Amino acid sequence: MDIVTDGPVLLLAGDFDVRSTWEVRTAVYEALAAHDHVVVDLTDVGSVDVTALKVLAAASRQAVREGHHLTLRGCNGAVRRLLHMTHLIRVVEVERHAATA
């Protein structure tokens, strides 16, 4: 898993699964400590498992408790389906379209 931090945006690339959750979790919480609104961009993520999505859901809940905000960007159809199947879509915010520069 490659993680590039661009201010409040975390760009993830590779497979986001149980093996990379600790690394992503750490990066997300560090970003939330520095910014009120953090975006996790999954555009270049090849595959995601439920454990990885649970990490993002937990971070989203924690962000809300602390008055911050976490948004997922670049979720492909498979990620969106998994979010719906696991009901995690109720916990995380997903951007409809990536912001243009």
C-alpha positions in Angstrom: 0.0 0.0 0.0 1.4 3.4 -1.0 0.1 6.4 0.8 0.8 9.9 -0.4 -0.2 12.8 1.8 -1.2 16.0 0.0 -2.3 18.3 2.8 -5.6 17.0 4.1 -5.9 14.5 1.2 -4.5 10.9 1.5 -4.0 9.3 -1.8 -4.0 5.5 -1.5 -2.7 3.1 -4.1 -2.4 -0.7 -4.2 -4.4 -3.3 -2.3 -6.1 -2.0 0.8 -6.7 -5.1 2.9 -6.0 -6.5 6.4 -2.2 -6.3 5.8 -2.2 -2.5 5.2 -4.9 -1.4 7.7 -2.5 -0.4 10.4 -0.5 1.8 8.0 -3.6 3.5 6.6 -5.1 3.9 10.1 -2.0 5.6 11.3 -2.0 8.0 8.3 -5.7 8.8 8.6 -5.5 9.6 12.3 -2.4 11.8 11.8 -4.2 13.7 9.1 -7.2 14.1 11.3 -5.0 15.5 14.1 -3.7 18.1 11.7 -6.9 19.0 9.6 -10.6 19.4 10.3 -11.6 17.8 7.0 -9.7 14.8 5.6 -10.3 13.1 2.3 -9.2 9.6 1.6 -8.8 9.1 -2.1 -9.3 5.4 -3.2 -9.1 6.0 -6.9 -5.9 4.0 -7.3 -6.8 1.2 -4.9 -6.9 -2.1 -6.7 -8.9 -4.0 -4.1 -10.5 -3.5 -0.7 -11.7 -5.9 2.0 -14.2 -5.5 4.8 -11.5 -5.1 7.4 -10.1 -2.1 5.6 -13.5 -0.5 5.2 -14.1 -1.0 8.9 -10.9 1.0 9.7 -12.2 3.9 7.6 -15.7 3.7 9.3 -14.1 3.7 12.8 -11.9 6.7 11.8 -15.0 8.5 10.5 -16.9 7.9 13.8 -13.9 9.1 15.7 -13.6 12.2 13.5 -17.2 13.1 14.1 -16.8 12.7 17.9 -13.8 15.1 17.7 -15.6 17.7 15.5 -13.7 16.7 12.4 -14.9 15.2 9.1 -13.7 12.3 6.9 -14.8 11.8 3.3 -14.0 9.0 0.9 -13.2 9.9 -2.7 -12.8 7.8 -5.8 -14.8 4.8 -4.7 -15.3 2.4 -7.6 -18.4 0.3 -8.0 -17.0 -2.7 -6.0 -16.1 -0.5 -3.0 -19.6 1.1 -3.1 -21.3 -2.3 -3.2 -19.2 -3.5 -0.3 -20.0 -0.4 1.7 -23.8 -1.0 1.0 -23.6 -4.8 1.7 -21.9 -4.2 5.1 -24.0 -1.2 5.9 -20.9 0.9 6.5 -22.3 3.4 4.0 -24.3 4.6 6.9 -21.1 5.6 8.7 -18.9 7.0 6.0 -19.4 9.9 3.6 -18.6 9.1 0.0 -18.1 11.9 -2.5 -20.3 11.4 -5.6 -17.6 12.8 -7.9 -14.0 13.7 -7.4 -13.4 17.5 -7.1 -11.9 19.1 -10.2 -8.9 21.3 -9.9 
